[in-house]
Amino acid sequence: MRDTGIGIEDDEKDKIFSAFYRSNSTKDKDSNGAGIGIALTRRLVELHGGMVGVESNVDNGSIFWLTFPENECIKERTASGTQRFMRSNPSLIDLLFD
């Protein structure tokens, strides 16, 4: 995702992924975020074996990116010859209700 906002200082790029962290530059503005969205996104992506990152320059906006493993699903032939897909990593539902 790309935005044209105020950007993120270098010393805050790792901090923004912490739950409830709000940048000093947004505390002074009319920003109503709780600081949970990016932290939650990172955790969900990591649970699926992926990564989240940010590239940003002050006064020049930010680019947030996600990557996921290419081969998350493994094909398995059943006895009847139909294909069934199994996840190589547990789903979020499995983790929450296991």
VMD Tcl script that builds the backbone (N, CA, C; Angstrom):
set m [mol new atoms 294]
animate dup $m
set s [atomselect $m all]
$s set {name element resname resid chain x y z} {
  {N N MET 1 A 0.835 -1.139 0.000}
  {CA C MET 1 A 0.000 0.000 0.000}
  {C C MET 1 A 0.902 1.230 0.000}
  {N N ARG 2 A 0.540 2.208 -0.774}
  {CA C ARG 2 A 1.312 3.454 -0.843}
  {C C ARG 2 A 0.420 4.602 -0.389}
  {N N ASP 3 A 0.993 5.518 0.386}
  {CA C ASP 3 A 0.245 6.716 0.753}
  {C C ASP 3 A 1.091 7.949 0.479}
  {N N THR 4 A 0.479 9.090 0.565}
  {CA C THR 4 A 1.182 10.354 0.326}
  {C C THR 4 A 1.177 11.196 1.591}
  {N N GLY 5 A 1.201 10.525 2.728}
  {CA C GLY 5 A 1.127 11.215 4.016}
  {C C GLY 5 A 2.432 11.868 4.418}
  {N N ILE 6 A 2.596 12.037 5.730}
  {CA C ILE 6 A 3.732 12.773 6.279}
  {C C ILE 6 A 5.009 11.948 6.354}
  {N N GLY 7 A 4.914 10.651 6.112}
  {CA C GLY 7 A 6.092 9.790 6.172}
  {C C GLY 7 A 6.428 9.378 7.595}
  {N N ILE 8 A 7.440 8.543 7.724}
  {CA C ILE 8 A 7.829 7.990 9.019}
  {C C ILE 8 A 9.321 8.207 9.214}
  {N N GLU 9 A 9.691 8.727 10.374}
  {CA C GLU 9 A 11.102 8.931 10.715}
  {C C GLU 9 A 11.810 7.576 10.764}
  {N N ASP 10 A 13.102 7.548 10.410}
  {CA C ASP 10 A 13.866 6.301 10.416}
  {C C ASP 10 A 13.837 5.609 11.778}
  {N N ASP 11 A 13.962 6.381 12.863}
  {CA C ASP 11 A 14.008 5.773 14.194}
  {C C ASP 11 A 12.655 5.226 14.656}
  {N N GLU 12 A 11.594 5.481 13.903}
  {CA C GLU 12 A 10.270 4.985 14.272}
  {C C GLU 12 A 9.794 3.820 13.399}
  {N N LYS 13 A 10.533 3.486 12.369}
  {CA C LYS 13 A 10.072 2.452 11.427}
  {C C LYS 13 A 9.857 1.097 12.092}
  {N N ASP 14 A 10.717 0.688 13.014}
  {CA C ASP 14 A 10.505 -0.577 13.719}
  {C C ASP 14 A 9.444 -0.438 14.805}
  {N N LYS 15 A 9.353 0.717 15.413}
  {CA C LYS 15 A 8.409 0.931 16.518}
  {C C LYS 15 A 6.953 0.881 16.072}
  {N N ILE 16 A 6.671 1.284 14.840}
  {CA C ILE 16 A 5.270 1.353 14.406}
  {C C ILE 16 A 4.604 -0.012 14.355}
  {N N PHE 17 A 5.394 -1.093 14.369}
  {CA C PHE 17 A 4.827 -2.436 14.350}
  {C C PHE 17 A 4.501 -2.950 15.753}
  {N N SER 18 A 4.753 -2.144 16.778}
  {CA C SER 18 A 4.402 -2.508 18.156}
  {C C SER 18 A 2.962 -2.103 18.427}
  {N N ALA 19 A 2.247 -2.954 19.151}
  {CA C ALA 19 A 0.834 -2.678 19.447}
  {C C ALA 19 A 0.686 -1.377 20.228}
  {N N PHE 20 A -0.247 -0.573 19.819}
  {CA C PHE 20 A -0.640 0.692 20.442}
  {C C PHE 20 A 0.410 1.794 20.325}
  {N N TYR 21 A 1.435 1.595 19.496}
  {CA C TYR 21 A 2.422 2.653 19.291}
  {C C TYR 21 A 1.848 3.699 18.348}
  {N N ARG 22 A 2.023 4.957 18.715}
  {CA C ARG 22 A 1.618 6.059 17.839}
  {C C ARG 22 A 2.815 6.976 17.658}
  {N N SER 23 A 3.103 7.286 16.432}
  {CA C SER 23 A 4.228 8.146 16.099}
  {C C SER 23 A 4.071 9.517 16.746}
  {N N ASN 24 A 5.191 10.102 17.134}
  {CA C ASN 24 A 5.144 11.448 17.715}
  {C C ASN 24 A 4.532 12.452 16.751}
  {N N SER 25 A 4.770 12.271 15.469}
  {CA C SER 25 A 4.251 13.220 14.484}
  {C C SER 25 A 2.733 13.110 14.328}
  {N N THR 26 A 2.138 11.958 14.637}
  {CA C THR 26 A 0.680 11.834 14.511}
  {C C THR 26 A -0.040 12.236 15.786}
  {N N LYS 27 A 0.652 12.265 16.911}
  {CA C LYS 27 A 0.014 12.647 18.175}
  {C C LYS 27 A -0.436 14.101 18.148}
  {N N ASP 28 A 0.273 14.925 17.403}
  {CA C ASP 28 A -0.058 16.345 17.333}
  {C C ASP 28 A -1.128 16.648 16.296}
  {N N LYS 29 A -1.443 15.708 15.457}
  {CA C LYS 29 A -2.399 15.933 14.372}
  {C C LYS 29 A -3.753 15.340 14.736}
  {N N ASP 30 A -4.727 15.564 13.880}
  {CA C ASP 30 A -6.062 15.002 14.083}
  {C C ASP 30 A -6.092 13.559 13.599}
  {N N SER 31 A -5.361 12.709 14.267}
  {CA C SER 31 A -5.311 11.293 13.914}
  {C C SER 31 A -6.039 10.509 14.991}
  {N N ASN 32 A -6.982 9.672 14.583}
  {CA C ASN 32 A -7.766 8.956 15.577}
  {C C ASN 32 A -7.408 7.481 15.652}
  {N N GLY 33 A -6.295 7.066 15.092}
  {CA C GLY 33 A -5.894 5.663 15.142}
  {C C GLY 33 A -5.461 5.256 16.540}
  {N N ALA 34 A -5.663 3.984 16.851}
  {CA C ALA 34 A -5.289 3.458 18.162}
  {C C ALA 34 A -3.895 2.843 18.162}
  {N N GLY 35 A -3.292 2.685 16.985}
  {CA C GLY 35 A -1.965 2.097 16.908}
  {C C GLY 35 A -1.977 0.581 16.948}
  {N N ILE 36 A -3.076 -0.036 16.570}
  {CA C ILE 36 A -3.171 -1.492 16.618}
  {C C ILE 36 A -3.172 -2.137 15.231}
  {N N GLY 37 A -3.597 -1.421 14.214}
  {CA C GLY 37 A -3.781 -2.002 12.884}
  {C C GLY 37 A -2.534 -2.605 12.275}
  {N N ILE 38 A -1.433 -1.893 12.296}
  {CA C ILE 38 A -0.204 -2.389 11.678}
  {C C ILE 38 A 0.359 -3.555 12.481}
  {N N ALA 39 A 0.285 -3.476 13.811}
  {CA C ALA 39 A 0.767 -4.569 14.661}
  {C C ALA 39 A -0.045 -5.837 14.419}
  {N N LEU 40 A -1.346 -5.696 14.312}
  {CA C LEU 40 A -2.226 -6.842 14.057}
  {C C LEU 40 A -1.949 -7.441 12.680}
  {N N THR 41 A -1.785 -6.583 11.694}
  {CA C THR 41 A -1.476 -7.050 10.340}
  {C C THR 41 A -0.179 -7.842 10.333}
  {N N ARG 42 A 0.853 -7.306 10.981}
  {CA C ARG 42 A 2.144 -8.002 11.005}
  {C C ARG 42 A 2.002 -9.382 11.651}
  {N N ARG 43 A 1.293 -9.455 12.761}
  {CA C ARG 43 A 1.135 -10.738 13.462}
  {C C ARG 43 A 0.394 -11.758 12.592}
  {N N LEU 44 A -0.667 -11.335 11.946}
  {CA C LEU 44 A -1.424 -12.250 11.086}
  {C C LEU 44 A -0.591 -12.737 9.902}
  {N N VAL 45 A 0.155 -11.827 9.300}
  {CA C VAL 45 A 1.004 -12.203 8.164}
  {C C VAL 45 A 2.093 -13.172 8.625}
  {N N GLU 46 A 2.710 -12.906 9.780}
  {CA C GLU 46 A 3.757 -13.789 10.290}
  {C C GLU 46 A 3.211 -15.169 10.641}
  {N N LEU 47 A 1.976 -15.243 11.134}
  {CA C LEU 47 A 1.359 -16.538 11.429}
  {C C LEU 47 A 1.229 -17.399 10.175}
  {N N HIS 48 A 1.175 -16.754 9.033}
  {CA C HIS 48 A 1.087 -17.470 7.760}
  {C C HIS 48 A 2.445 -17.581 7.076}
  {N N GLY 49 A 3.514 -17.312 7.813}
  {CA C GLY 49 A 4.858 -17.473 7.275}
  {C C GLY 49 A 5.342 -16.316 6.430}
  {N N GLY 50 A 4.653 -15.185 6.472}
  {CA C GLY 50 A 5.022 -14.039 5.649}
  {C C GLY 50 A 5.773 -12.964 6.408}
  {N N MET 51 A 6.023 -11.869 5.721}
  {CA C MET 51 A 6.726 -10.726 6.304}
  {C C MET 51 A 6.005 -9.439 5.922}
  {N N VAL 52 A 6.177 -8.417 6.757}
  {CA C VAL 52 A 5.618 -7.086 6.521}
  {C C VAL 52 A 6.758 -6.090 6.670}
  {N N GLY 53 A 6.753 -5.056 5.856}
  {CA C GLY 53 A 7.780 -4.037 5.971}
  {C C GLY 53 A 7.282 -2.685 5.513}
  {N N VAL 54 A 8.117 -1.683 5.719}
  {CA C VAL 54 A 7.766 -0.319 5.334}
  {C C VAL 54 A 8.986 0.376 4.750}
  {N N GLU 55 A 8.742 1.181 3.751}
  {CA C GLU 55 A 9.738 2.099 3.197}
  {C C GLU 55 A 9.113 3.479 3.294}
  {N N SER 56 A 9.850 4.433 3.828}
  {CA C SER 56 A 9.255 5.749 4.021}
  {C C SER 56 A 10.314 6.829 4.117}
  {N N ASN 57 A 9.954 8.008 3.680}
  {CA C ASN 57 A 10.758 9.214 3.832}
  {C C ASN 57 A 9.849 10.303 4.372}
  {N N VAL 58 A 10.362 11.075 5.316}
  {CA C VAL 58 A 9.574 12.158 5.903}
  {C C VAL 58 A 9.114 13.110 4.807}
  {N N ASP 59 A 7.866 13.522 4.889}
  {CA C ASP 59 A 7.214 14.426 3.932}
  {C C ASP 59 A 7.062 13.827 2.532}
  {N N ASN 60 A 7.239 12.508 2.419}
  {CA C ASN 60 A 7.175 11.891 1.098}
  {C C ASN 60 A 6.318 10.632 1.079}
  {N N GLY 61 A 5.554 10.390 2.121}
  {CA C GLY 61 A 4.678 9.224 2.150}
  {C C GLY 61 A 5.388 7.935 2.511}
  {N N SER 62 A 4.641 6.845 2.477}
  {CA C SER 62 A 5.153 5.538 2.879}
  {C C SER 62 A 4.651 4.451 1.940}
  {N N ILE 63 A 5.407 3.368 1.885}
  {CA C ILE 63 A 4.996 2.170 1.163}
  {C C ILE 63 A 5.070 1.012 2.157}
  {N N PHE 64 A 3.939 0.361 2.393}
  {CA C PHE 64 A 3.885 -0.830 3.233}
  {C C PHE 64 A 3.760 -2.032 2.315}
  {N N TRP 65 A 4.515 -3.093 2.595}
  {CA C TRP 65 A 4.487 -4.268 1.738}
  {C C TRP 65 A 4.316 -5.536 2.568}
  {N N LEU 66 A 3.769 -6.567 1.928}
  {CA C LEU 66 A 3.574 -7.882 2.538}
  {C C LEU 66 A 4.137 -8.935 1.595}
  {N N THR 67 A 4.698 -9.986 2.150}
  {CA C THR 67 A 5.080 -11.139 1.345}
  {C C THR 67 A 4.565 -12.397 2.039}
  {N N PHE 68 A 4.215 -13.393 1.250}
  {CA C PHE 68 A 3.766 -14.683 1.755}
  {C C PHE 68 A 4.574 -15.773 1.067}
  {N N PRO 69 A 4.742 -16.925 1.729}
  {CA C PRO 69 A 5.455 -18.026 1.087}
  {C C PRO 69 A 4.760 -18.438 -0.208}
  {N N GLU 70 A 5.538 -18.780 -1.209}
  {CA C GLU 70 A 4.977 -19.129 -2.510}
  {C C GLU 70 A 4.223 -20.456 -2.474}
  {N N ASN 71 A 4.738 -21.408 -1.742}
  {CA C ASN 71 A 4.141 -22.747 -1.739}
  {C C ASN 71 A 3.464 -23.048 -0.414}
  {N N GLU 72 A 2.446 -22.294 -0.076}
  {CA C GLU 72 A 1.770 -22.515 1.205}
  {C C GLU 72 A 0.896 -23.763 1.172}
  {N N CYS 73 A 0.329 -24.077 0.027}
  {CA C CYS 73 A -0.553 -25.244 -0.071}
  {C C CYS 73 A 0.205 -26.416 -0.680}
  {N N ILE 74 A -0.055 -27.582 -0.148}
  {CA C ILE 74 A 0.554 -28.806 -0.664}
  {C C ILE 74 A -0.554 -29.674 -1.232}
  {N N LYS 75 A -0.406 -30.073 -2.520}
  {CA C LYS 75 A -1.427 -30.933 -3.135}
  {C C LYS 75 A -1.250 -32.363 -2.637}
  {N N GLU 76 A -2.362 -32.971 -2.329}
  {CA C GLU 76 A -2.326 -34.367 -1.900}
  {C C GLU 76 A -3.420 -35.133 -2.631}
  {N N ARG 77 A -3.068 -36.233 -3.253}
  {CA C ARG 77 A -4.057 -37.064 -3.953}
  {C C ARG 77 A -4.752 -37.969 -2.944}
  {N N THR 78 A -6.059 -37.972 -3.003}
  {CA C THR 78 A -6.812 -38.891 -2.151}
  {C C THR 78 A -7.017 -40.203 -2.894}
  {N N ALA 79 A -7.513 -41.186 -2.210}
  {CA C ALA 79 A -7.699 -42.512 -2.810}
  {C C ALA 79 A -8.646 -42.470 -4.002}
  {N N SER 80 A -9.597 -41.546 -4.004}
  {CA C SER 80 A -10.559 -41.469 -5.106}
  {C C SER 80 A -10.004 -40.734 -6.319}
  {N N GLY 81 A -8.796 -40.190 -6.208}
  {CA C GLY 81 A -8.197 -39.503 -7.342}
  {C C GLY 81 A -8.504 -38.016 -7.398}
  {N N THR 82 A -9.312 -37.514 -6.477}
  {CA C THR 82 A -9.579 -36.076 -6.452}
  {C C THR 82 A -8.467 -35.384 -5.685}
  {N N GLN 83 A -8.320 -34.107 -5.909}
  {CA C GLN 83 A -7.273 -33.369 -5.219}
  {C C GLN 83 A -7.834 -32.686 -3.983}
  {N N ARG 84 A -7.065 -32.748 -2.946}
  {CA C ARG 84 A -7.409 -32.056 -1.713}
  {C C ARG 84 A -6.218 -31.164 -1.367}
  {N N PHE 85 A -6.473 -29.986 -0.856}
  {CA C PHE 85 A -5.399 -29.066 -0.504}
  {C C PHE 85 A -5.268 -29.001 1.007}
  {N N MET 86 A -4.032 -29.094 1.476}
  {CA C MET 86 A -3.763 -28.984 2.905}
  {C C MET 86 A -2.815 -27.813 3.109}
  {N N ARG 87 A -3.031 -27.049 4.132}
  {CA C ARG 87 A -2.138 -25.928 4.427}
  {C C ARG 87 A -0.866 -26.449 5.092}
  {N N SER 88 A 0.261 -25.885 4.689}
  {CA C SER 88 A 1.516 -26.256 5.326}
  {C C SER 88 A 1.656 -25.568 6.678}
  {N N ASN 89 A 0.928 -24.469 6.877}
  {CA C ASN 89 A 0.890 -23.762 8.161}
  {C C ASN 89 A -0.548 -23.770 8.653}
  {N N PRO 90 A -0.752 -23.809 9.973}
  {CA C PRO 90 A -2.128 -23.789 10.474}
  {C C PRO 90 A -2.806 -22.463 10.156}
  {N N SER 91 A -4.102 -22.508 10.004}
  {CA C SER 91 A -4.842 -21.278 9.741}
  {C C SER 91 A -5.039 -20.510 11.039}
  {N N LEU 92 A -5.437 -19.265 10.932}
  {CA C LEU 92 A -5.714 -18.448 12.105}
  {C C LEU 92 A -6.811 -19.088 12.943}
  {N N ILE 93 A -7.819 -19.654 12.293}
  {CA C ILE 93 A -8.903 -20.322 13.014}
  {C C ILE 93 A -8.343 -21.470 13.849}
  {N N ASP 94 A -7.433 -22.268 13.261}
  {CA C ASP 94 A -6.822 -23.373 13.998}
  {C C ASP 94 A -6.070 -22.867 15.225}
  {N N LEU 95 A -5.360 -21.760 15.072}
  {CA C LEU 95 A -4.578 -21.221 16.178}
  {C C LEU 95 A -5.456 -20.648 17.279}
  {N N LEU 96 A -6.565 -20.032 16.902}
  {CA C LEU 96 A -7.445 -19.425 17.897}
  {C C LEU 96 A -8.265 -20.445 18.664}
  {N N PHE 97 A -8.638 -21.535 18.008}
  {CA C PHE 97 A -9.560 -22.479 18.624}
  {C C PHE 97 A -8.934 -23.830 18.934}
  {N N ASP 98 A -7.637 -23.943 18.846}
  {CA C ASP 98 A -6.962 -25.208 19.107}
  {C C ASP 98 A -6.841 -25.454 20.598}
}
mol reanalyze $m
mol bondsrecalc $m
mol representation Tube
mol addrep $m
